[in-house]
Structures are given as structure tokens and as C-alpha cells.
């Protein structure tokens, strides 16, 4: 069963180790060595993945995406936190308070 974790704007997120990521036609795909699953992160998910190589606050992540893409802050925040919750549930990111 996947643990559901709540991601807040003041949390800090970073990639977990042990994932192989490749660019395929502008979209990121990943193989998790620890669980043996493949993931298609998509274009924006791949962009988020690249931005969390080093620890970053969710707030800073959302702000940087708003600066790059035409998106409303609430919509961006909701999508980013949902995406990060999915990654956290699969053990692909670490979340720190």
C-alpha cells in the first residue's frame, strides 16, 4: 500500500538515490532500481525532477515554475504538490519539514 504524504509549501524535497532517468522525445522516463517500476514523468514532471536534484523548498519550486510557464499560482501549487505526493508515495523523493 502506498503511503499518502501531505506536501506543504514550506517542505523541502529532494530526489532519492537509485533511479535511472532518460530523456525520450522531450519527456523524462525513469526506472526505480529499488522497486523495479518504470515511470513516465512527462515534460513538466521531468522539469520538476531536474529541479529537485538538490534540496529545494516546494514554495521555491512553485515560484520558479510560475516564472517559466503561464500558469496561475494556485493551479501550479495544486499540481506540483499532487505530483510530489505521488513521487513521495512511491519512495522517489524525500520530504523534509
C-alpha positions as CSV (number, residue, x, y, z in Angstrom):
1,X,0.0,0.0,0.0
2,X,1.3,3.5,-0.9
3,X,1.6,5.9,1.9
4,X,-0.1,9.2,1.3
5,X,2.0,12.1,2.4
6,X,0.8,15.7,2.6
7,X,3.2,18.1,1.0
8,X,3.2,21.7,2.2
9,X,4.8,24.8,0.6
10,X,7.4,25.0,3.4
11,X,8.6,21.4,3.0
12,X,11.9,20.7,1.3
13,X,12.0,17.9,-1.3
14,X,14.9,16.1,-3.0
15,X,15.3,13.1,-5.3
16,X,16.0,9.8,-3.7
17,X,19.0,7.9,-5.0
18,X,18.8,4.8,-7.1
19,X,16.8,6.0,-10.1
20,X,17.8,5.9,-13.8
21,X,16.3,8.7,-15.8
22,X,16.4,9.2,-19.5
23,X,15.0,11.8,-21.9
24,X,12.8,10.3,-24.6
25,X,11.4,12.8,-27.0
26,X,11.3,15.7,-24.5
27,X,9.7,13.6,-21.8
28,X,11.5,12.1,-18.8
29,X,11.2,8.4,-18.1
30,X,12.6,6.8,-15.0
31,X,13.4,3.3,-13.7
32,X,13.4,2.9,-9.9
33,X,16.1,0.4,-9.0
34,X,14.6,0.0,-5.5
35,X,11.1,-1.1,-6.7
36,X,11.7,-2.1,-10.3
37,X,9.0,0.1,-11.7
38,X,9.1,2.4,-14.7
39,X,7.6,5.9,-14.6
40,X,6.8,8.4,-17.3
41,X,7.3,11.8,-15.7
42,X,6.3,13.7,-18.8
43,X,7.7,17.0,-19.9
44,X,6.7,19.2,-16.8
45,X,7.2,16.3,-14.4
46,X,10.7,15.9,-15.9
47,X,11.3,19.6,-15.4
48,X,10.3,19.3,-11.7
49,X,12.5,16.2,-11.4
50,X,15.5,18.1,-12.7
51,X,14.8,21.0,-10.2
52,X,14.8,18.7,-7.2
53,X,18.3,17.1,-7.8
54,X,19.3,19.3,-4.8
55,X,17.0,20.0,-1.9
56,X,14.6,22.8,-2.6
57,X,11.5,24.2,-0.9
58,X,8.2,23.5,-2.5
59,X,7.5,27.2,-2.4
60,X,10.6,28.0,-4.4
61,X,9.9,25.2,-6.8
62,X,6.4,26.6,-7.5
63,X,7.6,30.1,-7.8
64,X,10.3,29.1,-10.4
65,X,7.7,27.2,-12.4
66,X,5.3,30.2,-12.4
67,X,8.2,32.3,-13.7
68,X,8.8,29.9,-16.6
69,X,5.3,28.9,-17.5
70,X,2.0,30.7,-17.9
71,X,0.1,29.2,-15.0
72,X,-1.9,30.6,-12.1
73,X,-0.2,30.2,-8.7
74,X,-3.0,28.1,-7.1
75,X,-3.2,25.8,-10.1
76,X,0.6,25.4,-10.2
77,X,0.8,24.8,-6.4
78,X,-2.0,22.1,-6.6
79,X,-0.4,20.3,-9.5
80,X,3.1,20.4,-8.1
81,X,2.1,19.2,-4.6
82,X,-0.1,16.4,-6.1
83,X,2.8,15.3,-8.3
84,X,5.3,15.4,-5.4
85,X,2.8,13.4,-3.2
86,X,2.7,10.7,-5.9
87,X,6.5,10.7,-6.0
88,X,6.8,10.5,-2.2
89,X,4.2,7.7,-2.1
90,X,6.4,5.7,-4.4
91,X,9.5,6.5,-2.4
92,X,11.1,8.5,-5.2
93,X,11.6,11.7,-3.2
94,X,12.4,12.6,0.3
95,X,10.3,15.2,2.1
96,X,11.6,17.3,5.0
97,X,9.8,19.7,7.2
